[in-house]
Every structure is written in C-alpha cells, then in structure tokens.
C-alpha cells in the first residue's frame, strides 16, 4: 500500500506546508501531487493532512508514517551497505571509525602497515566520540568501530574480537614542582591547571570514585595529545593519559611520568556487526588493527 516514495512525498509536504511548494521541489505539477495525496488517503482510509489557511499540517497518521519511514530508510541503508561490501569482495572502501586516542596510537601503526602492502581496496577513517561510534556502527555508516569501550558498554548486537588497555599516568614538564614525585593522587593533580581530553564513559566511574564525587574540571579540554604535550612541556599545566602516548617524551626527559597512587586503566575495543566479519575486505582491516591489540579475553594476538 505504501512505499518509500509515498513517505518522501509526505515528508516534503510536511516540511514546506504547501502543496504548491512541495510540487516544485518534487518536480511534479500541483494537480498531480494533490491527486497522489488523495489516492494515498483513500488507500489507507485516513487523512494525512489538515488543510486550512495555514497550509498543509500533518496529522498524527502522517507523523507516524514519517517516524516509521525514517526507521525503514535506516534499515534499507544498512542492507545496501551490506550488499555493497559483499559485491566488492576484493575492492571498494572499508569505513573505519576510531576514538581520539586510537587515532593517535593504534591507527598510525595500522595505516602504515596498510600503506606498505598492495591491497585492492581503500580505507576511509573518521574520528568520533564513543557515542558517535556506536550510533554510526548501528546505522552502517562505518564498518568497524575502535573506541574507548569497556566490556559493559558494548551492545549485544556487536562482537568485540579485540581489545586493548593501558595504564593511565600523569605527565608534567621536567621543572614542574611535581616532577620529583614518583606518584600522585588524582585529587592532588587536579589542584593544578590541566589539559585533558573528554573523559570516555568507560573511565567515568573510576575517575569519579578517585575524586570522591568531585567533577573533573580541566581548564582546557583537548583530544589532541600532541597539543596537550606541547602545552605541558612549556607551562605548569598537567595532563594525563595512556602511558604509551608519552613514551617518546618520557624517554627524552622532556616530560616526567607520575604514576597514580591508585591504578586506573584506559581500555578500548574493536566493534563490528557479526556479518561484517564474514566479508573478506573487512576481515583484512580488522587483522591490520589486531596486530596492536589483544584477543578479547586478554591473550596476545
């Protein structure tokens, strides 16, 4: 009775509130569009619009169709993406979404491995928050998501073949008054001006517990650790993050590492839909990242 074109018609009329304007946008005549609306209303035996001097106002029936139509379009987009990947078993583009820290640690290593091989497909990468990654993966806007997810953050519809974790440490410049300390509490660290990334959901409860319910209140919120390290190295600002991000600066003495009195671990996971792992090009990209991650359960891959 109803198809996608009908729902698109209802959407356009609802947005512009006029049959004449909608007809222009849909490239049909006004009489033709009016007849299409009337026929559809006769089919479903319900009115789709209230007609008055204010224009065409959608009824609750039309609003329902628009809500369900958005869900249907999302499902069709997902199916189309699955078919596209299946049709391009050795080609096409694999879309990868990563969190900010993965972008600066694991991603460059995996992309360098990709660049050194003669793969017959492309990789497209976007950086998002953990919430954005989950939403994009659900809608098949990306094929693989690698982000700061704890085990209980992962929806049951996804699989997590690989994960990674790293100890969180603080970093200060070598002449900072904290530089002589071997370890520090998060409460003490937060007495100084700080630059930190947005705290991922997976770390939120740990940080809140260490701060005894007080909010983490950095002066600068920045997901770019290269920027953070530059500011810390040239000021009394402090920062914190996964230890691996500071290896070069700790080794050179440019920055000084401070362990936290209570250990806190950052963790990330590779997420994808089960059916995506059956597609060769997606599986190859997952294997590129897996070299720098652990098999879920803690075994080195």
C-alpha positions in Angstrom: 0.0 0.0 0.0 2.8 2.5 0.9 6.3 2.7 -0.5 9.3 4.9 0.2 8.3 7.5 -2.4 5.0 8.0 -0.6 6.8 8.7 2.6 9.2 11.1 0.9 6.2 12.9 -0.5 4.6 13.2 2.9 7.9 14.4 4.4 8.4 17.2 1.8 4.8 18.4 2.1 5.1 18.4 5.9 8.3 20.4 5.8 7.1 23.1 3.4 3.5 23.1 4.5 2.2 23.8 0.9 1.2 21.6 -2.0 2.4 24.2 -4.5 5.9 24.5 -2.9 6.1 20.7 -2.5 5.2 20.1 -6.1 8.1 22.4 -7.2 10.5 20.5 -5.0 9.3 17.1 -6.2 9.2 18.3 -9.9 5.5 17.4 -10.4 2.5 19.6 -11.1 0.3 20.8 -8.2 -2.8 18.9 -9.5 -0.7 15.7 -9.9 0.6 15.9 -6.3 -2.8 16.7 -4.9 -4.2 13.6 -6.6 -1.4 11.4 -5.3 -2.1 12.6 -1.7 -5.8 12.0 -2.1 -5.3 8.5 -3.6 -3.0 7.6 -0.7 -5.5 8.8 1.9 -8.2 6.7 0.2 -6.0 3.7 0.3 -5.3 3.9 4.0 -8.8 5.3 4.7 -7.2 8.1 6.9 -6.4 11.8 6.4 -2.7 12.6 6.1 -3.0 16.4 6.4 -5.3 19.1 7.8 -6.0 21.7 5.1 -6.6 25.2 6.3 -5.4 28.8 5.6 -2.1 28.0 7.4 -1.3 25.3 4.8 -0.9 21.6 5.0 -0.5 20.4 8.5 0.4 16.7 9.0 -2.0 14.6 11.0 -0.9 12.0 13.6 -1.1 9.4 10.9 1.4 11.3 8.7 3.7 11.8 11.7 3.6 8.0 12.4 4.4 7.3 8.8 7.4 9.7 8.9 8.7 8.2 12.1 8.5 4.6 10.7 9.8 5.8 7.4 13.0 7.1 9.0 13.4 3.7 10.6 12.8 1.9 7.3 15.2 4.1 5.4 17.9 3.4 8.0 17.3 -0.3 7.6 17.5 0.0 3.8 20.7 1.9 4.1 22.2 -0.9 6.2 21.1 -3.6 3.7 22.5 -1.6 0.8 25.8 -1.2 2.6 25.9 -5.0 3.3 25.2 -5.7 -0.4 27.9 -3.2 -1.5 30.5 -4.9 0.7 29.5 -8.4 -0.4 29.7 -7.3 -4.1 33.2 -5.9 -3.6 34.9 -8.8 -2.0 38.4 -7.6 -3.2 37.6 -3.9 -3.7 35.6 -0.9 -2.6 36.2 1.1 0.6 36.1 -0.1 4.2 35.0 2.6 6.6 36.6 2.7 10.0 35.6 4.9 12.9 38.1 5.5 15.8 38.2 7.3 19.1 40.7 10.2 19.6 43.3 8.2 21.5 43.2 5.3 19.0 43.7 7.9 16.2 47.0 8.9 17.9 48.3 5.5 18.9 47.0 2.4 17.1 45.7 4.0 13.9 49.0 5.3 12.6 50.6 1.9 13.0 47.8 0.0 11.3 47.7 2.6 8.4 51.5 2.3 7.9 51.1 -1.5 7.6 48.3 -0.9 5.1 50.4 1.5 3.1 53.3 -1.0 2.8 51.0 -3.6 1.2 49.3 -3.7 -2.2 45.7 -4.0 -1.1 43.0 -3.8 -3.7 40.6 -1.8 -1.5 40.6 1.6 0.2 40.3 2.7 3.8 38.3 5.7 5.0 38.8 6.8 8.6 36.7 9.2 10.8 37.3 10.1 14.4 34.3 10.2 16.7 33.3 10.1 20.4 32.3 6.7 21.8 28.6 7.6 21.5 29.1 8.7 17.9 30.9 5.5 17.0 28.1 3.3 18.4 25.5 5.2 16.5 27.4 5.2 13.2 28.1 1.5 13.5 24.4 0.7 14.2 23.4 2.7 11.1 26.2 1.1 9.0 27.8 4.5 8.4 31.0 2.8 9.4 32.0 -0.9 9.1 34.4 -1.1 12.1 34.5 0.9 15.3 37.5 1.1 17.6 36.9 3.2 20.6 37.2 3.6 24.4 34.6 1.0 25.3 34.5 -1.1 28.5 33.0 -4.6 28.2 29.7 -3.5 29.6 29.5 -0.6 27.1 29.2 -2.9 24.2 25.6 -3.5 22.9 24.8 -7.2 22.4 24.3 -6.8 18.7 28.1 -6.2 18.2 31.0 -8.5 18.5 34.4 -7.5 20.0 37.2 -9.7 18.6 40.0 -7.5 20.0 40.6 -5.1 22.8 43.5 -3.1 24.3 44.3 -1.5 27.6 46.9 0.8 29.1 47.7 2.3 32.5 46.8 5.9 32.9 49.7 8.2 34.0 50.1 11.9 34.6 52.7 14.0 32.8 54.4 17.2 33.8 57.4 19.2 32.5 60.8 18.4 33.9 61.0 21.6 36.0 57.4 21.3 37.4 57.2 21.2 41.2 55.5 17.8 41.0 58.4 16.4 38.8 60.2 15.0 41.8 57.2 12.9 42.9 57.1 9.3 41.9 53.3 9.1 42.2 50.5 11.4 42.8 46.8 11.2 43.7 44.3 12.4 41.1 43.0 14.9 43.7 46.4 16.5 44.1 46.9 16.6 40.3 43.6 18.4 39.8 44.8 21.3 42.0 46.9 22.3 39.1 45.7 23.7 35.8 45.2 20.8 33.4 44.6 20.0 29.8 42.8 16.7 29.2 40.6 15.0 26.6 36.9 14.4 27.2 36.7 11.6 29.7 35.2 8.5 28.0 32.3 6.7 29.5 34.5 3.7 30.3 36.6 5.8 32.6 33.9 8.0 34.1 33.1 5.9 37.2 36.8 5.2 38.0 37.6 8.9 37.9 34.6 9.9 39.9 35.5 7.4 42.6 39.1 8.6 42.8 37.9 12.2 43.1 35.3 11.2 45.7 32.4 12.5 43.7 34.0 15.8 42.7 33.8 16.7 39.0 37.0 16.6 36.8 37.4 20.2 35.8 40.2 20.8 33.2 41.0 24.3 32.1 41.5 23.1 28.5 39.6 20.1 27.0 41.5 18.8 24.1 41.6 15.4 22.4 44.8 16.1 20.6 47.6 14.8 22.7 50.3 16.4 20.6 48.8 19.8 21.5 48.5 18.7 25.2 52.1 17.6 25.4 53.4 20.9 23.8 51.4 22.9 26.4 52.5 20.8 29.3 56.2 20.9 28.2 56.1 24.7 28.1 54.0 25.6 31.2 52.9 24.4 34.6 49.9 22.7 33.1 49.5 19.0 33.8 47.9 16.2 31.8 47.0 12.5 32.0 46.5 9.7 29.5 47.5 6.2 28.5 51.2 5.7 29.2 52.1 4.6 25.6 51.2 8.1 24.3 54.1 9.6 26.3 56.9 7.1 25.7 58.9 9.4 23.5 58.7 12.4 25.8 59.4 10.3 28.9 62.4 8.7 27.3 63.9 12.0 26.2 63.2 13.7 29.5 61.0 16.4 28.0 58.2 15.2 30.2 58.2 13.4 33.6 55.9 10.5 34.3 53.9 10.4 37.5 52.1 7.2 38.4 48.7 7.4 40.2 48.5 6.1 43.7 45.5 4.1 42.7 45.9 2.4 39.3 43.4 3.4 36.6 43.3 1.7 33.2 42.1 3.0 29.9 40.7 0.4 27.6 39.4 0.2 24.0 37.7 -2.4 21.9 37.2 -3.2 18.2 33.5 -3.5 17.5 31.6 -4.7 14.4 28.5 -6.4 13.3 28.9 -10.3 13.2 28.0 -10.4 9.5 30.7 -7.8 8.7 33.5 -10.1 9.9 32.4 -12.6 7.2 33.3 -10.1 4.5 37.0 -10.6 3.3 37.9 -6.9 3.0 36.5 -6.0 6.4 38.3 -9.0 8.0 41.6 -7.9 6.4 41.3 -4.5 8.0 40.4 -6.0 11.4 43.5 -8.1 11.1 45.6 -5.0 10.5 44.4 -3.5 13.8 44.6 -6.8 15.6 48.4 -6.7 15.5 48.4 -3.9 18.0 45.6 -5.3 20.2 44.7 -8.3 22.3 42.2 -11.0 21.6 39.1 -10.4 23.7 39.9 -12.3 26.9 43.4 -11.0 27.3 45.6 -13.2 25.1 48.2 -11.6 22.8 47.1 -11.9 19.2 
